[in-house]
């Protein structure tokens, strides 16, 4: 977890890399109860313009949330905000890198609002998700 | 479980309120979710805490139980705010409302506001989700 004293504008958050596997997509479908065939039915998906199954956008977004949890811990879970756009699908076999950079830190009462630019890219450097994440870190949290 | 009656997206208008939807994200579901996304944070290991993205995923699935989306619907954007923690024993109620429906020629942009409350009526999650769909004009 990032120590509050280390937080500064321009700082990169520790990246997370994940390989998208059909098995994970299927498990995500079970957990989320989202059984849209474009995610889990290869025969169906092959006949669509996408040409094959794609991961749920929310699965890939979970990687960004995971990166924020690793960086900010409970502060993220109890006060995080995400605002993203899905730019391209992620397919089985893709390696997704979730990354982030602190754009600015603003004081708000006893909290520091940390505004981050966040991004998921695939192995071809194509943007899959782009957007911002904001987390409020209390003065006595994420320290020491 | 009784089949939910789905609303055809072409019939939706701004202000349309979907019926509230109840759900739980129990320990087995959390375990399946953590496995699917390969999340290893200690925050979720045997603590009863539900990852907020697992709540969001469940709420999105509830929404899809209410709307009939055509093949080719594209989830284009997502806003989420994690307000209070959720435990695996919490019973949640999600409220969804059409915030905007905008026809743009052959395409239609549909934006839905989401709010999720626990049994004590405390808001735990808020969000906004947008889809691009075939135009309704």
Boltz contact constraints between the chains, C-beta under 6 A:
constraints:
  - contact:
      token1: [A, 24]
      token2: [B, 36]
      max_distance: 6.0
  - contact:
      token1: [A, 27]
      token2: [B, 32]
      max_distance: 6.0
  - contact:
      token1: [A, 27]
      token2: [B, 35]
      max_distance: 6.0
  - contact:
      token1: [A, 27]
      token2: [B, 36]
      max_distance: 6.0
  - contact:
      token1: [A, 28]
      token2: [B, 36]
      max_distance: 6.0
  - contact:
      token1: [A, 30]
      token2: [B, 32]
      max_distance: 6.0
  - contact:
      token1: [A, 31]
      token2: [B, 29]
      max_distance: 6.0
  - contact:
      token1: [A, 31]
      token2: [B, 32]
      max_distance: 6.0
  - contact:
      token1: [A, 31]
      token2: [B, 33]
      max_distance: 6.0
  - contact:
      token1: [A, 31]
      token2: [B, 36]
      max_distance: 6.0
  - contact:
      token1: [A, 32]
      token2: [B, 57]
      max_distance: 6.0
  - contact:
      token1: [A, 32]
      token2: [B, 61]
      max_distance: 6.0
  - contact:
      token1: [A, 33]
      token2: [B, 61]
      max_distance: 6.0
  - contact:
      token1: [A, 34]
      token2: [B, 61]
      max_distance: 6.0
  - contact:
      token1: [A, 57]
      token2: [B, 75]
      max_distance: 6.0
  - contact:
      token1: [A, 58]
      token2: [B, 57]
      max_distance: 6.0
  - contact:
      token1: [A, 62]
      token2: [B, 37]
      max_distance: 6.0
  - contact:
      token1: [A, 62]
      token2: [B, 53]
      max_distance: 6.0
  - contact:
      token1: [A, 65]
      token2: [B, 53]
      max_distance: 6.0
  - contact:
      token1: [A, 66]
      token2: [B, 39]
      max_distance: 6.0
  - contact:
      token1: [A, 69]
      token2: [B, 41]
      max_distance: 6.0
  - contact:
      token1: [A, 77]
      token2: [B, 52]
      max_distance: 6.0
  - contact:
      token1: [A, 78]
      token2: [B, 85]
      max_distance: 6.0
  - contact:
      token1: [A, 80]
      token2: [B, 82]
      max_distance: 6.0
  - contact:
      token1: [A, 81]
      token2: [B, 81]
      max_distance: 6.0
  - contact:
      token1: [A, 82]
      token2: [B, 80]
      max_distance: 6.0
  - contact:
      token1: [A, 83]
      token2: [B, 79]
      max_distance: 6.0
  - contact:
      token1: [A, 84]
      token2: [B, 78]
      max_distance: 6.0
  - contact:
      token1: [A, 85]
      token2: [B, 77]
      max_distance: 6.0
  - contact:
      token1: [A, 86]
      token2: [B, 75]
      max_distance: 6.0
  - contact:
      token1: [A, 86]
      token2: [B, 76]
      max_distance: 6.0
